[in-house]
Amino acid sequence: EFRRVLFRSGNDCGDQPGALFDQGWRNEAVREWSWAMRGLSDPLLLASAEHARRQGWLDRAIYSAERTKQLHNAELRYLAPHRDIVLKRAREEGLDPAWVYGLMRQESRFVTNARSSVGASGLMQLMPATARRFGVSDSYDAGQNIRGGVQYLAWLLKRYNGNLTLAAAGYNAGEGAVDKYNGVPPYNETRRYV
């Protein structure tokens, strides 16, 4: 029943989002997934989220799990992939792994090959200059990206004397913007992010 309801369409198309993901058509797959989630009951949304998690479509797992109204599953809403890397790097830099996960979730929803319209890439959405500054040669390599992102967070936290708010604002808008406004920049995106 899950597959019949989840992948409903005018004809029996099977796992249409999965086929699109397999072909590398991520944008189309995301649109199909979002369409398929409309109007689903909480149990079917959670089943969809679990299916997505098993397929490695972590952003789709979160998307589906967040849409439940009464039945919730925190493990699907707040995934923690790359646990060994995150814990090791956070411990090395003296950061709370939950903070690292929160920023990574916000930045990419755990899509390893995410790329923003301004050129930020990877799990922690490193800008090319930031990646170079922290020795990341391949932003799509999870280990390098997490290492560079965590080092950048630690650097920001030190720069702003332990102020998590300013460090998060700096991560989102850049330290130049935080310095210019002597605090959280008045950008809607950054204020929501923080």
Secondary structure, DSSP 4 states (H G I P E B T S, - for coil): -HHHHHT--SS---SHHHHHHHTT-HHHHHHHHHHHHTT--HHHHHHHHHHHHHHT-HHHHHHHHTT-SS---HHHHS---SHHHHHHHHHHHT--HHHHHHHHHHHHTT-TT-B-TTS-BTTTTB-HHHHHHTT-S-TTSHHHHHHHHHHHHHHHHHHTTT-HHHHHHHHHH-HHHHHHHTSS-S-HHHHHH-
